């Protein structure tokens, strides 16, 4: 099953996001084939201010555990976090 994390950063956290980014990318790479897509939400200056990550997991609990290992989550970068089951209906990337 697919699960999406949709999160918005704390205000004024761009510097912390940039500092944590190498470890965040390492975490995402470690998800291997379970990672379907990931990327930042941007502000008007093109700076990352949130994230969307979609992974495959057996259960919501497994998805939460994977997301909670992300350095962004562990460092408390996010102000709001939503994790929901997600269904891909249209995929125009192929």
LOFIKOL-162382 format. One line per 3 residues: number of its first residue (from 1); for each residue x, y, z of C-alpha. Coordinates in nm, 4 decimals. Layout:
<pts>
NUM	X/Y/Z  ...
</pts>
This chain:
<pts>
1	0.0000/0.0000/0.0000  0.1161/0.3561/-0.0677  0.1392/0.6242/0.2005
4	0.1991/0.9970/0.1601  0.3666/1.2273/0.4070  0.2679/1.5907/0.3559
7	0.4503/1.8279/0.5896  0.5098/2.1998/0.6250  0.8213/2.3385/0.7927
10	0.8305/2.5566/1.1012  0.8512/2.9265/1.0123  1.2011/3.0498/0.9286
13	1.3469/2.6968/0.9080  1.5087/2.7251/0.5619  1.8607/2.7238/0.7089
16	1.7916/2.4152/0.9181  1.6382/2.2410/0.6152  1.9538/2.3088/0.4124
19	2.1773/2.1883/0.6951  1.9828/1.8616/0.7303  1.9346/1.8038/0.3564
22	2.2352/1.5687/0.2965  2.1200/1.3335/0.5752  1.7584/1.3605/0.4558
25	1.8624/1.2588/0.1034  2.0663/0.9691/0.2431  1.7567/0.8524/0.4329
28	1.5423/0.8720/0.1187  1.8046/0.6807/-0.0804  1.8026/0.4127/0.1901
31	1.4325/0.3504/0.1287  1.5275/0.1927/-0.2036  1.2384/0.0666/-0.4150
34	0.9890/0.1556/-0.1405  1.0262/0.5260/-0.2300  0.7857/0.6304/-0.5043
37	0.8365/1.0084/-0.5073  0.9670/1.2918/-0.2933  1.0228/1.6634/-0.3167
40	0.9921/1.9960/-0.1396  0.7150/2.2520/-0.1387  0.8609/2.5906/-0.2316
43	0.8048/2.9463/-0.1176  0.7976/3.2454/-0.3549  1.1815/3.2615/-0.3461
46	1.2144/2.8958/-0.4509  1.3263/2.7825/-0.1040  1.2069/2.4535/0.0436
49	0.9365/2.5046/0.3070  0.7791/2.1597/0.3318  0.7854/1.8099/0.1878
52	0.5821/1.5453/0.0139  0.7088/1.1886/0.0252  0.5241/0.8808/-0.1002
55	0.6428/0.5341/-0.0012  0.5204/0.1790/-0.0169  0.4683/0.0103/0.3211
58	0.2720/-0.2808/0.4632  0.0830/-0.0751/0.7213  0.0336/0.2815/0.8357
61	0.2512/0.1986/1.1370  0.5341/0.0832/0.9092  0.5004/0.4027/0.7029
64	0.5105/0.6187/1.0174  0.8194/0.4368/1.1393  0.9962/0.4975/0.8067
67	0.8970/0.8650/0.8018  1.0008/0.9100/1.1663  1.3551/0.7956/1.0797
70	1.3880/1.0900/0.8385  1.6317/1.3484/0.9809  1.3816/1.6254/0.9009
73	1.1243/1.4572/1.1252  1.3734/1.3595/1.3962  1.5034/1.7185/1.4177
76	1.1552/1.8652/1.4510  1.1790/2.0617/1.1245  0.8104/2.0215/1.0484
79	0.5359/2.2373/1.1969  0.2565/2.0181/1.0591  0.2639/1.6567/0.9393
82	-0.0042/1.4458/0.7771  0.0466/1.0798/0.6846  -0.2322/0.9177/0.4859
85	-0.2855/0.6130/0.2665  -0.2556/0.7267/-0.0947  -0.3725/0.5817/-0.4252
88	-0.2048/0.6662/-0.7531  -0.4827/0.7104/-1.0059  -0.2994/0.8826/-1.2901
91	0.0729/0.8487/-1.3605  0.1892/1.0567/-1.6559  0.5587/1.0183/-1.5718
94	0.5923/0.7068/-1.7860
</pts>
